[in-house]
C-alpha cells in the first residue's frame, strides 16, 4: 500500500513517535510525506520515505494530486485543530479528495492506530470490494 504522512508542526513529534511504534508495519509499505514530516520520521526510524515539499510550499497539494490519480491508499494526517492556518483551504481539499476517492484517512492518533491495526490484519483491502475484478 502507498501511505502518505502529513503532520502539522504541533503534531510532528507525535507522528515520529507513532512511526517509531509501528515501524515494523510501515516498513512493509511505500511511504511518502510532506517535507519536514518525512525528514523527521526518516531520521528517527530509518524508513524509506519519498519526500515532497513542505505543506506550506505545496506538499499537501502534491499528495492531493496523487490521491486524485489513485496513487495513495491511506492518509495519516495528524492535524492541530487549534488555531487557523494559512493552508486550511489546501487541507480541506485534501480531506475532500479522500472522501471522493474512498481513501481511508486518520486525522488523529486514535484513528491512525485503528487503521494501522486494520492494515496489519489485512482488513484494508477495500479496493477489491469497491472495484471487484
ABEGO torsion letter per residue (X at the ends): XBBBBBBBAAAAAAAAAAAAAAAAAAAABBBBBBAAAAAAAAAAAGBBBBBBBBAAAGAAAAAAAAAAAGABABBBBBBBABEBBAAAAAAAAAAAAAAAAGBBBBABAAAAAAAAAAAAAGAABAAAAABBX
